[in-house]
């Protein structure tokens, strides 16, 4: 019994210690954290049963699995997720929230109609988002929030009908934007591409375009594809702001006319493709401002080979002397059909210098006014330049602060100065030679009329007639009538029946309106009245409190 009694206290002491340790709050927290870590590791190493995973679960492929929603169990280590060719219709909010390492998300060729705001939450490292070949009717701008590292967005071949202003302003990091084959597109806002100052590549091919949209915000754009549209004419200013553009494709765009100076803004252009259009001629020296142009594609156009195409033949010989057959063939006239443009020379034609049908006219203007000198040639295929009085040659695109040559050849002055006075010469050129016409611009200094502090007062003294003199009181003298002459306007109050003698005095006028109270005085009086009213009201209230 004694031995048993000595053992029980030890057992009794050990038991409670163990129980207290088991339920210690700190230990419970540590165990919970361990469980969370284990669960996280398990999730990081899982793969959806319908998908295939590789590269330590960083690459998840779920292609053609008839999925109707994003599957569960995708590893948090995933960097590429391919959900190509499934039946997904809606991308719900927080569908990828746990995939913080995801860089490439491929959702193309599904049936996606709706992308909820917040659908891409958590994808802070997403680099590429593919949404082409779906059923989106609008740009899901709200879903792009927080995609701060997105570089590529593919929206090609969706039934999108319009692109509103600031459609992509939430993803300024974007470098490549594919909007090709938007065949239902009918409207692109002027501010559609605002915020995309870092964009390098833009695809607008086969978008049913009838004119080139405003691309001015795309100041760093390198490549532009406008092929497969309905651009019947390319006009000056169409590529304004695209100073860094290097590649331009306008293949099979039904282009009939490219106007003079249309490419003047593309001073970094290296390659241009105008194949498979309806071009017959190009304006003289169209490519001259493009100093970096190396590759040009002009084949499959119905070129009309006459005097106006000689400049192009010479340009091709200079640019590609070893391969003059690189670019295009004549379609007309019949005797030149099939001949390469680069093989033509002046011996094939009888050509004449251009004719100026509307020469500039002498112009007299006042300093500070706007002015313009017009110069029109018989054909728009010629090039126009101006020679200023100091010998400077100005062409379209060679802007000064106040003077510019417009696309139609007009020399425009926003505001003239006296120093602009002189003779200006318009020079119209074609492949044969030049024709000039001159006009003189005469600028007169602006005359300023100083403000005078003196007014002329005319006092007329009226002498009454004899009959009036008899009936007039002797104590009443002649009635003076005052004429105030202000800004050459005289107001007379002289009766017609009187004879008057006129005396003119010039007196200083210090303040014509001195008798009229100013607004400050009116406000001061108003404040005094209001103050008195408030004081009387307060006194009345005090009296009521005291006596009642």
C-alpha positions as CSV (number, residue, x, y, z in Angstrom):
1,X,0.0,0.0,0.0
2,X,2.8,2.3,0.9
3,X,4.5,1.8,-2.5
4,X,1.3,2.5,-4.3
5,X,0.8,5.6,-2.3
6,X,4.2,6.9,-3.2
7,X,3.6,6.2,-6.9
8,X,0.3,8.0,-7.2
9,X,1.6,11.5,-6.5
10,X,4.1,11.3,-9.3
11,X,1.5,10.1,-11.7
12,X,-0.8,12.8,-10.5
13,X,1.9,15.5,-11.1
14,X,2.8,14.2,-14.6
15,X,-0.8,14.1,-15.9
16,X,-1.8,17.7,-15.3
17,X,1.5,19.0,-16.7
18,X,1.0,17.1,-19.9
19,X,-2.6,18.3,-20.1
20,X,-1.7,21.9,-19.6
21,X,1.0,21.7,-22.2
22,X,-1.4,20.1,-24.6
23,X,-3.8,23.0,-24.4
24,X,-1.3,25.8,-24.2
25,X,-2.6,28.6,-26.6
26,X,0.8,29.1,-28.2
27,X,1.2,25.5,-29.0
28,X,-2.3,25.5,-30.6
29,X,-1.3,28.4,-32.8
30,X,1.9,26.7,-33.9
31,X,0.1,23.5,-34.8
32,X,-2.4,25.5,-36.8
33,X,0.3,27.3,-38.7
34,X,1.9,24.0,-39.5
35,X,-1.4,22.7,-40.8
36,X,-1.8,25.8,-43.0
37,X,1.8,25.4,-44.4
38,X,1.1,21.7,-45.1
39,X,-2.2,22.6,-46.8
40,X,-0.5,25.3,-48.9
41,X,2.3,22.9,-49.9
42,X,-0.3,20.4,-50.9
43,X,-2.2,23.0,-53.0
44,X,1.0,24.2,-54.5
45,X,1.7,20.7,-55.7
46,X,-1.8,19.8,-57.1
47,X,-3.1,19.5,-60.6
48,X,-6.7,19.4,-61.7
49,X,-7.7,15.9,-62.8
50,X,-8.8,17.1,-66.2
51,X,-5.5,18.9,-66.9
52,X,-1.9,18.0,-67.5
53,X,0.8,19.6,-65.5
54,X,4.6,19.8,-66.0
55,X,7.7,21.7,-65.0
56,X,6.9,21.3,-61.3
57,X,3.2,22.3,-61.8
58,X,4.3,25.7,-63.3
59,X,2.7,24.7,-66.7
60,X,-1.0,23.7,-66.6
61,X,-2.6,22.6,-69.9
62,X,-6.4,22.2,-70.0
63,X,-7.1,22.2,-73.7
64,X,-10.3,20.8,-75.3
65,X,-11.8,19.4,-72.0
66,X,-15.3,20.8,-72.5
67,X,-14.8,22.9,-69.3
68,X,-17.6,25.4,-68.5
69,X,-15.7,27.2,-65.8
70,X,-12.2,27.6,-64.5
71,X,-11.3,24.3,-62.8
72,X,-10.3,24.1,-59.1
73,X,-7.1,22.8,-57.8
74,X,-4.7,24.7,-60.0
75,X,-1.3,25.0,-58.4
76,X,-0.3,28.3,-56.9
77,X,3.1,27.8,-58.6
78,X,1.5,28.0,-62.1
79,X,3.1,30.4,-64.5
80,X,1.3,29.3,-67.7
81,X,-2.4,28.3,-67.8
82,X,-3.9,27.2,-71.1
83,X,-7.7,26.9,-71.2
84,X,-7.8,27.0,-75.0
85,X,-10.9,25.6,-76.8
86,X,-13.4,24.9,-74.0
87,X,-17.0,25.9,-73.3
88,X,-16.4,28.7,-70.8
89,X,-18.9,31.6,-71.1
90,X,-18.3,33.7,-68.0
91,X,-15.1,34.6,-66.2
92,X,-16.3,35.3,-62.7
93,X,-14.7,37.6,-60.1
94,X,-11.6,36.3,-58.4
95,X,-11.4,33.3,-60.7
96,X,-7.6,33.4,-60.6
97,X,-7.0,35.2,-57.3
98,X,-4.6,32.6,-55.8
99,X,-2.4,32.4,-59.0
100,X,-0.1,35.3,-58.0
101,X,2.8,33.8,-60.1
102,X,0.8,33.4,-63.3
103,X,2.4,35.1,-66.3
104,X,0.5,33.7,-69.3
105,X,-3.2,33.1,-69.4
106,X,-4.7,31.6,-72.5
107,X,-8.5,31.8,-72.8
108,X,-8.9,31.8,-76.6
109,X,-11.5,29.9,-78.6
110,X,-14.1,29.6,-75.8
111,X,-17.6,31.1,-75.7
112,X,-16.8,34.0,-73.4
113,X,-19.4,36.6,-73.4
114,X,-18.9,38.3,-70.1
115,X,-15.8,39.1,-68.0
116,X,-16.8,40.4,-64.6
117,X,-15.1,43.3,-62.9
118,X,-12.3,41.8,-60.8
119,X,-12.1,38.6,-62.8
120,X,-8.3,39.0,-63.0
121,X,-7.8,40.0,-59.4
122,X,-4.5,38.8,-57.9
123,X,-2.7,38.4,-61.3
124,X,-0.1,41.1,-60.5
125,X,2.5,39.3,-62.6
126,X,0.4,38.5,-65.6
127,X,2.3,39.3,-68.8
128,X,0.1,37.9,-71.6
129,X,-3.7,37.6,-71.8
130,X,-5.2,35.8,-74.8
131,X,-8.9,36.3,-75.4
132,X,-9.1,35.9,-79.2
133,X,-11.9,33.9,-80.9
134,X,-14.6,34.5,-78.2
135,X,-18.0,36.2,-78.1
136,X,-17.1,39.5,-76.4
137,X,-19.2,42.5,-77.7
138,X,-17.4,45.2,-75.6
139,X,-13.9,45.8,-74.4
140,X,-13.9,44.5,-70.7
141,X,-12.1,47.6,-69.5
142,X,-13.1,47.2,-65.8
143,X,-11.6,43.7,-65.7
144,X,-8.1,45.0,-66.5
145,X,-7.6,46.8,-63.2
146,X,-4.4,45.9,-61.3
147,X,-2.8,44.1,-64.4
148,X,0.2,46.4,-63.9
149,X,2.6,44.1,-65.8
150,X,0.4,43.2,-68.7
151,X,2.4,43.4,-72.0
152,X,0.3,41.6,-74.5
153,X,-3.5,41.6,-75.0
154,X,-5.1,39.5,-77.8
155,X,-8.8,40.4,-78.6
156,X,-8.8,39.3,-82.2
157,X,-12.0,37.9,-83.8
158,X,-14.6,39.0,-81.3
159,X,-17.9,40.6,-82.2
160,X,-16.9,43.9,-80.7
161,X,-18.9,46.7,-82.2
162,X,-17.2,49.8,-80.8
163,X,-14.1,50.9,-79.0
164,X,-14.9,53.8,-76.6
165,X,-12.6,56.5,-75.3
166,X,-10.0,55.3,-72.7
167,X,-10.8,51.6,-73.4
168,X,-7.3,50.6,-72.5
169,X,-6.2,53.3,-70.1
170,X,-6.1,50.9,-67.1
171,X,-3.2,48.9,-68.7
172,X,-0.6,51.6,-69.7
173,X,2.1,48.9,-69.6
174,X,0.8,47.3,-72.7
175,X,3.3,46.7,-75.6
176,X,1.3,44.6,-78.1
177,X,-2.4,44.9,-78.8
178,X,-4.2,42.6,-81.3
179,X,-7.6,43.9,-82.4
180,X,-7.6,42.2,-85.8
181,X,-10.7,40.7,-87.4
182,X,-13.2,42.8,-85.5
183,X,-15.6,42.4,-88.4
184,X,-18.5,44.0,-86.6
185,X,-16.6,47.0,-85.6
186,X,-18.4,50.2,-86.6
187,X,-17.0,52.9,-84.4
188,X,-13.6,53.9,-82.9
189,X,-13.6,56.9,-80.6
190,X,-11.1,59.7,-81.0
191,X,-9.7,58.8,-77.6
192,X,-9.8,55.1,-77.9
193,X,-6.1,54.6,-77.6
194,X,-5.5,57.3,-74.9
195,X,-3.1,56.0,-72.2
196,X,-1.2,53.5,-74.5
197,X,2.0,55.6,-74.6
198,X,4.1,52.4,-74.3
199,X,2.4,50.4,-77.1
200,X,4.8,49.0,-79.8
201,X,2.6,46.9,-81.9
202,X,-1.1,47.4,-83.0
203,X,-3.1,45.1,-85.3
204,X,-6.2,46.6,-86.8
205,X,-6.3,44.4,-89.9
206,X,-9.7,43.3,-91.2
207,X,-11.7,45.6,-88.9
208,X,-14.1,47.1,-91.5
209,X,-12.3,50.5,-91.3
210,X,-13.1,53.2,-93.8
211,X,-10.7,55.7,-92.4
212,X,-7.6,55.6,-90.2
213,X,-8.5,56.2,-86.6
214,X,-6.8,58.7,-84.3
215,X,-3.4,57.1,-83.5
216,X,-1.7,60.2,-82.1
217,X,-1.4,58.9,-78.5
218,X,0.7,55.9,-79.7
219,X,3.9,57.9,-79.6
220,X,6.2,54.8,-79.3
221,X,4.4,52.6,-81.9
222,X,6.8,50.5,-84.0
223,X,4.5,48.3,-86.1
224,X,1.0,49.0,-87.5
225,X,-1.1,46.6,-89.5
226,X,-4.1,48.1,-91.4
227,X,-4.5,45.4,-94.0
228,X,-7.8,44.1,-95.2
229,X,-9.8,47.3,-94.6
230,X,-11.7,49.7,-96.9
231,X,-9.3,52.7,-96.9
232,X,-10.0,54.2,-100.3
233,X,-7.8,57.3,-99.6
234,X,-4.8,58.0,-97.4
235,X,-4.7,61.7,-96.5
236,X,-2.1,64.0,-94.8
237,X,-2.3,63.8,-91.0
238,X,-3.5,60.1,-91.0
239,X,-0.3,59.1,-89.1
240,X,0.3,62.2,-87.0
241,X,2.4,61.5,-84.0
242,X,3.8,58.2,-85.2
243,X,7.4,59.4,-85.3
244,X,8.8,56.1,-84.3
245,X,6.8,53.8,-86.6
246,X,9.1,51.5,-88.5
247,X,6.7,49.0,-90.2
248,X,3.4,49.8,-91.9
249,X,1.2,47.2,-93.6
250,X,-1.8,48.2,-95.7
251,X,-2.2,45.1,-97.8
252,X,-5.4,44.6,-99.7
253,X,-7.1,47.7,-98.2
254,X,-8.8,48.9,-101.5
255,X,-6.6,52.0,-101.5
256,X,-7.1,54.1,-104.7
257,X,-5.5,57.4,-103.8
258,X,-2.6,58.4,-101.6
259,X,-2.5,62.2,-101.3
260,X,0.5,64.4,-101.3
261,X,2.5,64.5,-98.0
262,X,0.4,61.6,-96.6
263,X,3.6,59.9,-95.1
264,X,5.5,63.0,-94.0
265,X,5.0,62.1,-90.3
266,X,6.6,58.7,-90.7
267,X,10.2,59.8,-90.6
268,X,11.4,56.5,-89.0
269,X,9.7,54.2,-91.4
270,X,11.8,51.3,-92.6
271,X,9.2,49.1,-94.4
272,X,5.9,49.8,-96.1
273,X,3.6,47.3,-97.8
274,X,1.0,48.7,-100.3
275,X,0.5,45.5,-102.2
276,X,-2.9,44.3,-103.6
277,X,-4.6,47.7,-103.7
278,X,-6.1,49.8,-106.5
279,X,-3.2,52.3,-106.9
280,X,-2.5,53.7,-110.3
281,X,-0.1,56.6,-109.5
282,X,1.7,58.1,-106.5
283,X,2.3,61.9,-105.8
284,X,5.7,63.2,-106.8
285,X,8.4,62.6,-104.2
286,X,6.0,60.8,-101.8
287,X,8.8,58.8,-100.2
288,X,11.4,61.6,-100.2
289,X,10.9,62.5,-96.5
290,X,11.3,58.9,-95.5
291,X,15.0,58.8,-95.1
292,X,15.2,55.4,-93.4
293,X,12.9,53.6,-95.9
294,X,14.5,50.3,-97.1
295,X,11.8,48.0,-98.1
296,X,8.7,48.8,-100.2
297,X,6.1,46.5,-101.6
298,X,4.0,47.8,-104.5
299,X,3.1,44.7,-106.5
300,X,-0.4,43.8,-107.6
301,X,-1.6,47.3,-108.2
302,X,-3.0,48.6,-111.6
303,X,-0.1,51.1,-112.2
304,X,-0.6,53.6,-115.0
305,X,2.9,54.2,-116.4
306,X,3.1,57.8,-117.6
307,X,5.2,60.8,-116.9
308,X,3.9,61.0,-113.3
309,X,5.5,57.6,-112.5
310,X,9.0,58.5,-113.6
311,X,10.0,59.8,-110.2
312,X,9.0,56.4,-108.7
313,X,11.1,54.6,-111.3
314,X,14.1,56.7,-110.4
315,X,13.5,56.3,-106.7
316,X,13.4,52.5,-107.1
317,X,16.7,52.6,-109.1
318,X,18.3,54.6,-106.3
319,X,17.0,52.4,-103.5
320,X,17.4,49.0,-105.1
321,X,19.8,49.4,-108.1
322,X,20.5,45.7,-108.2
323,X,16.9,44.6,-108.2
324,X,14.7,47.0,-110.2
325,X,12.2,44.2,-110.7
326,X,11.4,44.1,-107.0
327,X,8.3,46.2,-106.7
328,X,5.6,46.6,-109.4
329,X,4.6,46.2,-113.0
330,X,2.8,48.6,-115.4
331,X,-0.9,47.8,-116.1
332,X,-1.4,50.6,-118.6
333,X,-0.8,51.8,-121.4
334,X,-1.0,48.5,-123.4
335,X,2.5,49.0,-124.9
336,X,4.0,49.0,-121.4
337,X,1.8,46.4,-119.7
338,X,3.9,43.9,-117.7
339,X,7.0,46.0,-117.7
340,X,8.6,46.7,-114.3
341,X,8.4,50.3,-113.1
342,X,12.0,50.3,-112.1
343,X,13.0,49.7,-115.7
344,X,11.3,52.8,-117.1
345,X,13.0,56.1,-118.1
346,X,12.1,59.4,-119.8
347,X,12.6,58.0,-123.3
348,X,9.3,56.2,-123.0
349,X,7.3,59.4,-122.6
350,X,6.8,62.9,-123.8
351,X,6.6,64.9,-120.6
352,X,6.2,68.6,-119.7
353,X,6.9,70.7,-116.7
354,X,3.9,71.3,-114.3
355,X,1.5,74.2,-114.8
356,X,0.5,76.5,-112.0
357,X,-3.2,77.2,-112.5
358,X,-3.7,79.4,-109.4
359,X,-0.5,81.4,-108.7
360,X,-0.1,83.3,-105.5
361,X,-1.3,87.0,-105.4
362,X,0.3,90.0,-103.7
363,X,-1.0,90.5,-100.2
364,X,-1.2,93.5,-97.9
365,X,-1.9,92.8,-94.3
366,X,-1.5,94.4,-90.9
367,X,0.9,93.0,-88.3
368,X,-0.6,90.3,-86.1
369,X,-3.2,89.1,-88.7
370,X,-3.3,85.6,-90.2
371,X,-2.4,85.3,-93.9
372,X,-2.0,82.7,-96.6
373,X,-0.5,82.5,-100.0
374,X,-2.2,79.9,-102.3
375,X,-0.5,78.0,-105.0
376,X,-2.3,75.4,-107.1
377,X,-1.0,73.2,-109.8
378,X,-2.9,71.4,-112.6
379,X,-2.5,68.1,-110.8
380,X,-2.2,67.0,-107.2
381,X,0.6,64.6,-108.1
382,X,3.2,67.4,-108.1
383,X,5.1,68.5,-105.1
384,X,5.0,72.1,-103.8
385,X,7.6,74.0,-101.9
386,X,8.1,77.7,-101.0
387,X,11.2,79.9,-101.0
388,X,11.1,82.6,-98.4
389,X,12.6,86.1,-98.8
390,X,15.8,85.0,-97.0
391,X,16.2,82.0,-99.3
392,X,14.9,79.3,-97.0
393,X,13.1,76.4,-98.8
394,X,10.0,75.3,-97.0
395,X,8.1,72.0,-97.6
396,X,5.2,70.3,-96.0
397,X,6.3,69.2,-92.5
398,X,9.2,71.7,-92.3
399,X,7.3,73.8,-89.7
400,X,8.4,77.1,-88.2
401,X,6.8,78.6,-85.2
402,X,4.3,80.7,-87.2
403,X,4.7,79.6,-90.8
404,X,3.9,76.2,-92.4
405,X,3.2,74.7,-95.8
406,X,-0.2,73.0,-95.8
407,X,-0.9,69.7,-97.5
408,X,-2.6,71.5,-100.4
409,X,0.5,73.7,-101.0
410,X,-0.8,76.8,-99.3
411,X,1.8,78.8,-97.3
412,X,0.1,79.7,-94.0
413,X,1.0,82.4,-91.5
414,X,-0.7,82.1,-88.1
415,X,0.2,85.8,-87.4
416,X,2.4,88.0,-89.5
417,X,5.1,90.3,-88.4
418,X,6.8,93.2,-90.2
419,X,9.9,91.0,-90.6
420,X,7.8,88.7,-92.8
421,X,7.6,91.4,-95.5
422,X,9.1,90.3,-98.8
423,X,8.8,88.1,-101.9
424,X,7.7,84.5,-101.6
425,X,8.2,82.0,-104.5
426,X,6.0,78.9,-105.0
427,X,7.9,76.1,-106.7
428,X,5.9,73.2,-108.2
429,X,7.9,70.2,-109.3
430,X,7.4,67.0,-111.2
431,X,9.7,64.4,-112.9
432,X,10.5,66.8,-115.8
433,X,11.2,70.1,-113.9
434,X,10.0,73.0,-111.9
435,X,7.6,75.9,-112.4
436,X,7.7,78.9,-110.2
437,X,5.4,81.9,-109.3
438,X,6.1,84.7,-106.9
439,X,4.1,87.1,-104.8
440,X,4.9,89.9,-102.4
441,X,3.7,89.9,-98.8
442,X,3.6,93.5,-97.4
443,X,3.1,93.7,-93.7
444,X,2.1,97.1,-92.2
445,X,2.9,97.9,-88.6
446,X,-0.2,98.0,-86.4
447,X,-1.3,101.5,-85.5
448,X,-2.3,102.0,-81.8
449,X,-4.6,104.9,-80.8
450,X,-3.4,106.2,-77.4
451,X,-6.2,106.9,-74.9
452,X,-6.8,110.6,-74.3
453,X,-7.7,112.1,-71.0
454,X,-9.1,115.2,-72.7
455,X,-12.5,115.8,-74.2
456,X,-13.7,118.7,-76.4
457,X,-16.6,120.7,-75.1
458,X,-18.5,122.9,-77.6
459,X,-20.5,125.7,-76.0
460,X,-23.2,127.3,-78.2
461,X,-24.6,130.6,-77.1
462,X,-28.0,131.2,-78.6
463,X,-29.3,134.6,-79.5
464,X,-33.1,134.9,-79.4
465,X,-34.9,136.4,-82.3
466,X,-36.4,139.9,-82.0
467,X,-39.9,138.5,-81.3
468,X,-38.5,136.3,-78.6
469,X,-36.4,139.1,-77.2
470,X,-39.6,141.2,-76.6
471,X,-41.2,138.4,-74.6
472,X,-38.2,137.3,-72.7
473,X,-37.4,138.6,-69.3
474,X,-34.5,141.0,-69.4
475,X,-33.0,139.2,-66.4
476,X,-32.7,136.0,-68.3
477,X,-29.6,135.6,-70.3
478,X,-28.9,133.5,-73.4
479,X,-29.4,129.7,-72.8
480,X,-26.2,127.8,-73.3
481,X,-26.3,124.4,-75.0
482,X,-23.4,122.0,-74.4
483,X,-22.2,119.5,-77.1
484,X,-19.9,116.7,-75.8
485,X,-17.7,115.4,-78.5
486,X,-16.6,111.9,-77.6
487,X,-15.0,109.6,-80.2
488,X,-15.9,111.9,-83.0
489,X,-19.7,111.8,-82.2
490,X,-21.4,115.1,-81.5
491,X,-24.7,115.2,-79.7
492,X,-26.4,118.6,-80.1
493,X,-29.2,119.9,-78.0
494,X,-29.6,123.3,-79.8
495,X,-33.2,124.3,-80.8
496,X,-33.6,124.6,-84.5
497,X,-35.2,128.1,-84.2
498,X,-32.2,129.8,-82.6
499,X,-29.1,131.3,-84.1
500,X,-26.0,130.5,-82.2
501,X,-22.4,131.4,-81.9
502,X,-20.1,128.5,-81.1
503,X,-17.1,128.5,-78.9
504,X,-15.0,125.4,-78.4
505,X,-13.0,124.6,-75.2
506,X,-10.8,121.6,-74.4
507,X,-11.0,120.7,-70.8
508,X,-9.5,117.7,-68.9
509,X,-12.0,115.0,-67.9
510,X,-10.8,113.3,-64.8
511,X,-13.7,111.1,-63.9
512,X,-16.9,111.1,-66.0
513,X,-18.6,108.7,-63.7
514,X,-17.5,110.4,-60.4
515,X,-21.1,111.1,-59.5
516,X,-22.1,107.4,-59.8
517,X,-21.6,105.4,-56.6
518,X,-19.3,102.4,-57.0
519,X,-20.2,98.8,-56.2
520,X,-17.9,99.0,-53.1
521,X,-19.9,101.8,-51.7
522,X,-23.2,100.0,-52.3
523,X,-21.9,96.9,-50.6
524,X,-20.7,98.9,-47.6
525,X,-24.1,100.6,-47.2
526,X,-25.8,97.2,-47.5
527,X,-23.6,95.7,-44.8
528,X,-24.4,98.7,-42.5
529,X,-28.1,98.2,-43.0
530,X,-27.9,94.5,-42.3
531,X,-25.8,95.1,-39.2
532,X,-28.3,97.5,-37.8
533,X,-31.1,95.1,-38.4
534,X,-29.3,92.3,-36.7
535,X,-28.5,94.6,-33.7
536,X,-32.1,95.7,-33.3
537,X,-33.3,92.1,-33.4
538,X,-30.8,91.0,-30.7
539,X,-31.8,94.0,-28.5
540,X,-35.5,93.1,-28.9
541,X,-34.7,89.5,-27.9
542,X,-32.8,90.7,-24.8
543,X,-35.7,92.9,-23.8
544,X,-38.2,90.1,-24.1
545,X,-36.0,87.9,-21.9
546,X,-35.6,90.6,-19.2
547,X,-39.3,91.7,-19.0
548,X,-41.0,88.4,-19.6
